[in-house]
Amino acid sequence: MSSKYDDIISLPHHQSATRPHMTNLQRAAQFSAFAALKGFDEEIEETARYTEEGVELSEERKTELGEKISTLKRGQKITVTYFLPDQKKAGGAYLTKHGILKKIDVIGDFLVFSDGEIIPFCNITEVS
């Protein structure tokens, strides 16, 4: 049986004289970075990222927290649990901050810690 490639089928495989031989791994790496939909993977990760719903505090609890905050002193080491709203989607996360209180701004309604972090009163759920 003969075919149209009989004249070249037994020739040795061509090797470039100027370029080194590429391994199969190197050849595959050329195509691995290709993404048909740019940004799709990041969008899927963002959608899958978990956020918690913030709990609305009762008026009684808000008053109690206001009283606790009014007893705080500059330089005091405190622990604050607060809700940090997510910037990209609904919900957020509850975080706990341990630090030294630098300032209580009653006009702006926030606490300032010695490391510069600012926590609004409305986000605070616990102070100790």
C-alpha positions as CSV (number, residue, x, y, z in Angstrom):
1,M,0.0,0.0,0.0
2,S,1.5,3.4,-0.9
3,S,0.5,6.9,0.1
4,K,1.5,10.4,-1.0
5,Y,3.8,10.7,2.0
6,D,6.0,7.7,1.3
7,D,8.9,9.9,0.2
8,I,9.2,11.8,3.5
9,I,7.9,9.3,6.1
10,S,11.3,7.8,6.8
11,L,13.1,11.1,7.1
12,P,14.4,12.2,10.5
13,H,12.4,14.8,12.5
14,H,13.6,18.3,11.9
15,Q,15.6,19.9,14.8
16,S,16.4,23.7,14.6
17,A,20.0,24.6,14.6
18,T,19.3,28.0,16.3
19,R,16.7,27.2,18.9
20,P,16.8,24.6,21.7
21,H,14.4,21.7,21.7
22,M,11.1,22.4,23.6
23,T,9.9,19.8,26.1
24,N,6.2,18.8,26.1
25,L,5.8,20.7,29.4
26,Q,7.2,23.9,27.8
27,R,5.0,23.4,24.8
28,A,1.9,23.0,27.0
29,A,2.7,26.0,29.1
30,Q,2.3,28.2,26.0
31,F,-1.4,27.5,26.0
32,S,-2.2,27.1,29.7
33,A,-2.5,30.9,30.3
34,F,-5.2,31.3,27.7
35,A,-8.6,32.3,29.1
36,A,-11.5,32.5,26.7
37,L,-13.5,34.8,29.0
38,K,-11.2,37.3,30.7
39,G,-12.1,38.0,34.3
40,F,-14.6,35.1,34.4
41,D,-12.6,33.2,37.1
42,E,-12.4,36.3,39.3
43,E,-16.1,36.8,38.9
44,I,-16.9,33.2,40.0
45,E,-14.6,33.6,43.0
46,E,-16.3,36.9,44.0
47,T,-19.8,35.3,43.8
48,A,-18.7,32.3,45.9
49,R,-17.1,34.5,48.6
50,Y,-19.1,34.3,51.8
51,T,-20.5,37.4,53.6
52,E,-22.6,37.6,56.7
53,E,-25.7,39.7,57.2
54,G,-25.4,42.5,59.7
55,V,-27.7,42.3,62.7
56,E,-29.8,45.4,63.6
57,L,-29.3,46.2,67.3
58,S,-32.2,47.1,69.5
59,E,-32.5,50.6,71.0
60,E,-31.8,49.1,74.4
61,R,-28.5,47.5,73.2
62,K,-27.5,50.8,71.4
63,T,-28.0,52.7,74.6
64,E,-26.0,50.2,76.6
65,L,-23.1,50.4,74.1
66,G,-23.3,54.2,74.1
67,E,-22.9,54.1,77.9
68,K,-19.9,51.7,77.7
69,I,-18.3,53.9,75.0
70,S,-18.8,57.0,77.2
71,T,-16.7,55.4,80.0
72,L,-13.7,54.6,77.8
73,K,-10.5,56.6,78.3
74,R,-7.7,57.5,75.9
75,G,-4.8,55.1,76.2
76,Q,-7.0,52.3,77.5
77,K,-6.6,48.8,76.0
78,I,-9.9,47.7,74.7
79,T,-11.5,45.0,72.6
80,V,-14.2,45.9,70.1
81,T,-16.4,43.6,68.1
82,Y,-17.9,45.3,65.0
83,F,-19.5,44.7,61.6
84,L,-17.4,45.6,58.6
85,P,-19.7,46.0,55.5
86,D,-18.4,44.5,52.3
87,Q,-17.5,47.0,49.6
88,K,-18.5,44.8,46.7
89,K,-21.7,43.0,47.7
90,A,-24.4,42.8,50.3
91,G,-23.4,41.8,53.8
92,G,-20.0,41.9,55.4
93,A,-18.0,40.3,58.3
94,Y,-17.9,40.5,62.0
95,L,-14.4,41.4,63.2
96,T,-12.8,41.8,66.6
97,K,-10.2,44.5,67.2
98,H,-7.8,44.5,70.2
99,G,-5.9,47.7,70.6
100,I,-5.2,50.9,72.5
101,L,-7.8,53.6,72.2
102,K,-6.3,56.9,70.8
103,K,-9.5,59.0,70.4
104,I,-13.2,59.0,70.9
105,D,-14.9,61.3,68.4
106,V,-18.4,62.0,69.6
107,I,-19.1,64.4,66.8
108,G,-18.0,62.1,64.0
109,D,-19.3,59.0,66.0
110,F,-16.2,56.8,65.7
111,L,-13.3,55.4,67.7
112,V,-9.7,55.8,66.6
113,F,-7.1,53.3,67.7
114,S,-3.4,53.9,68.1
115,D,-2.6,52.1,64.8
116,G,-4.9,54.5,63.0
117,E,-7.9,52.2,62.5
118,I,-11.2,53.9,62.7
119,I,-14.4,52.1,63.7
120,P,-17.8,53.9,63.5
121,F,-20.1,53.7,66.5
122,C,-22.9,52.3,64.3
123,N,-20.9,49.2,63.4
124,I,-19.9,48.3,67.0
125,T,-21.7,45.3,68.6
126,E,-19.6,44.8,71.7
127,V,-17.0,46.7,73.7
128,S,-14.9,45.4,76.6
